[in-house]
Amino acid sequence: MPTGAFSTVMACLRRDVAPLVRGRPGFLLEDKQPALALHYRLARPEDWEETITEFLLVVQAYQRRGITLEVIHGKKAVEVRPLGVNKGKAMQALLEHRQGRT
């Protein structure tokens, strides 16, 4: 899927999960371009399971439609990004772009 298409998908995903954290203290959505992270470090532990489950259900609905999203569980965060997108590949693309300009 082209980069622009993933940007659109991630914007739609953000729109769909934003209501899950609204009004829930301690939860934060971070738009990491093109990834989206749900942070819950400041949330009450008794609220984690329900909110994370709801977040993942939305992500799974996208995956069932054939959108290849990768879920990474971190330290009190869950990140979703297009499959195969990572900092190393981004750096490689930047370096290749820069070499092509010289």
Backbone torsions as a table, in degrees:
resi	resn	phi	psi	omega
1	MET	NA	133.5	-179.7
2	PRO	-61.8	154.9	-177.3
3	THR	-56.1	-42.9	179.7
4	GLY	-60.8	-38.0	179.2
5	ALA	-65.7	-40.0	178.1
6	PHE	-66.0	-35.4	177.2
7	SER	-61.3	-40.8	178.6
8	THR	-65.6	-44.8	179.3
9	VAL	-60.5	-45.1	-178.1
10	MET	-67.4	-34.0	176.2
11	ALA	-65.5	-41.0	177.5
12	CYS	-65.8	-41.5	178.5
13	LEU	-61.7	-44.4	179.5
14	ARG	-59.9	-43.4	178.7
15	ARG	-60.4	-39.3	-176.7
16	ASP	-75.4	-28.8	-178.4
17	VAL	-96.8	-16.3	-178.2
18	ALA	-55.0	-41.5	179.3
19	PRO	-62.6	-21.3	-179.6
20	LEU	-67.3	-29.7	-176.7
21	VAL	-101.0	-15.8	178.1
22	ARG	-61.5	126.6	178.8
23	GLY	79.9	6.1	177.5
24	ARG	-112.8	100.8	-176.1
25	PRO	-57.9	138.8	174.7
26	GLY	90.7	-9.1	176.9
27	PHE	-97.4	141.1	-178.0
28	LEU	-140.3	132.7	172.1
29	LEU	-97.2	127.3	177.7
30	GLU	-113.1	122.4	177.4
31	ASP	-88.4	108.5	-172.6
32	LYS	-101.9	5.2	176.3
33	GLN	45.0	90.9	9.3
34	PRO	-99.5	7.3	-178.2
35	ALA	-88.7	163.6	177.1
36	LEU	-133.3	127.9	-177.6
37	ALA	-120.0	137.0	172.8
38	LEU	-103.6	113.7	178.6
39	HIS	-100.1	139.2	180.0
40	TYR	-136.1	21.0	-179.4
41	ARG	-57.1	-36.8	-175.9
42	LEU	-94.8	0.0	-179.5
43	ALA	-84.0	158.9	177.1
44	ARG	-71.9	134.7	-179.0
45	PRO	-52.9	-33.6	-179.5
46	GLU	-70.1	-11.8	178.3
47	ASP	-97.8	-11.7	-174.4
48	TRP	-59.8	-55.8	-170.5
49	GLU	-56.7	-49.3	-177.4
50	GLU	-62.0	-46.6	-176.8
51	THR	-68.7	-43.4	179.1
52	ILE	-64.1	-41.8	178.7
53	THR	-61.3	-45.7	178.7
54	GLU	-62.1	-42.0	177.8
55	PHE	-58.8	-48.0	-178.0
56	LEU	-68.4	-31.0	176.4
57	LEU	-63.7	-39.3	176.8
58	VAL	-65.2	-45.0	178.7
59	VAL	-60.2	-44.0	-179.9
60	GLN	-63.0	-32.7	176.7
61	ALA	-63.5	-39.1	176.2
62	TYR	-65.6	-43.7	-179.5
63	GLN	-62.1	-38.8	179.1
64	ARG	-64.9	-24.5	177.5
65	ARG	-84.5	5.0	175.9
66	GLY	93.9	7.7	178.7
67	ILE	-85.4	121.3	-173.6
68	THR	-84.7	93.6	178.4
69	LEU	-111.0	142.1	179.1
70	GLU	-107.8	136.0	178.8
71	VAL	-110.2	125.9	179.5
72	ILE	-120.1	124.5	177.7
73	HIS	-95.2	123.0	178.9
74	GLY	-115.0	-162.9	-179.7
75	LYS	-77.5	101.3	-179.0
76	LYS	56.8	39.9	176.3
77	ALA	-155.0	149.6	172.8
78	VAL	-126.3	123.6	-178.5
79	GLU	-112.0	141.2	176.5
80	VAL	-123.4	132.5	178.3
81	ARG	-149.2	160.2	175.5
82	PRO	-58.8	138.0	-178.9
83	LEU	-55.7	130.3	177.0
84	GLY	88.6	-3.7	178.8
85	VAL	-90.9	125.7	176.9
86	ASN	-153.7	173.0	-176.6
87	LYS	-63.4	-35.4	179.5
88	GLY	-63.2	-44.8	178.4
89	LYS	-67.5	-36.5	177.4
90	ALA	-63.9	-44.1	178.8
91	MET	-63.6	-41.7	178.5
92	GLN	-60.6	-43.4	179.4
93	ALA	-63.6	-40.6	178.1
94	LEU	-63.7	-43.5	179.5
95	LEU	-64.5	-42.2	178.6
96	GLU	-63.8	-40.2	178.4
97	HIS	-64.1	-43.2	-179.2
98	ARG	-66.2	-40.6	179.3
99	GLN	-65.0	-32.9	179.3
100	GLY	-70.3	-19.7	-178.2
101	ARG	-89.6	-14.4	-176.1
102	THR	-95.5	NA	NA
